[in-house]
Amino acid sequence: MSQNADTLLTLQFSQNRLNDMAGDPYWVDVTQDEAKTLVSLLETRLAAAADTAPVAMVLR
């Protein structure tokens, strides 16, 4: 996974997670548990020092 120094969050998801039925813009549907996990990861990352690694979350 390639990231630059300004990256805070990287989401990877399978193509079947992409919701493109409504046209532009596209979005990725997430479950309530996935959303809670993402919020927790982001809160932890934002509370940490600026030099910590970006948050990476893979949705299958």
C-alpha positions in Angstrom: 0.0 0.0 0.0 1.6 3.2 -1.1 1.0 6.3 1.1 2.5 9.8 1.3 3.5 11.6 4.5 0.1 13.4 4.6 -2.0 10.2 4.6 -4.2 9.8 7.6 -6.6 7.1 6.4 -6.5 4.4 3.8 -9.6 2.3 3.0 -9.3 -0.7 0.9 -12.4 -2.5 -0.2 -13.5 -5.1 -2.7 -15.3 -4.0 -5.9 -18.6 -5.6 -4.7 -18.7 -3.1 -1.8 -18.8 -0.1 -4.1 -22.4 1.3 -4.3 -22.7 2.8 -7.7 -26.5 2.5 -8.2 -27.1 6.2 -7.6 -24.6 7.5 -10.1 -22.0 10.1 -9.0 -20.6 10.2 -6.3 -19.9 6.5 -5.5 -19.8 5.3 -1.9 -18.9 2.2 0.0 -21.6 0.7 2.2 -20.4 -0.3 5.7 -22.1 -2.1 8.5 -22.6 -0.5 11.9 -19.8 -2.6 13.4 -17.5 -1.6 10.6 -18.3 2.1 11.2 -17.7 1.7 14.9 -14.3 0.0 14.2 -13.3 2.8 11.9 -14.3 5.5 14.4 -12.3 3.8 17.1 -9.2 3.4 14.8 -9.4 7.1 13.8 -9.9 8.3 17.4 -6.8 6.3 18.5 -4.8 7.6 15.5 -5.8 11.2 16.1 -4.9 11.0 19.8 -1.5 9.6 19.0 1.6 11.5 18.0 1.7 12.9 14.5 4.4 10.6 13.4 2.4 7.4 13.8 1.4 5.3 10.9 -1.8 6.0 8.9 -4.9 4.1 9.8 -5.6 1.2 7.3 -8.9 -0.6 7.2 -9.7 -3.4 4.7 -13.4 -4.1 3.9 -14.0 -7.4 2.2 
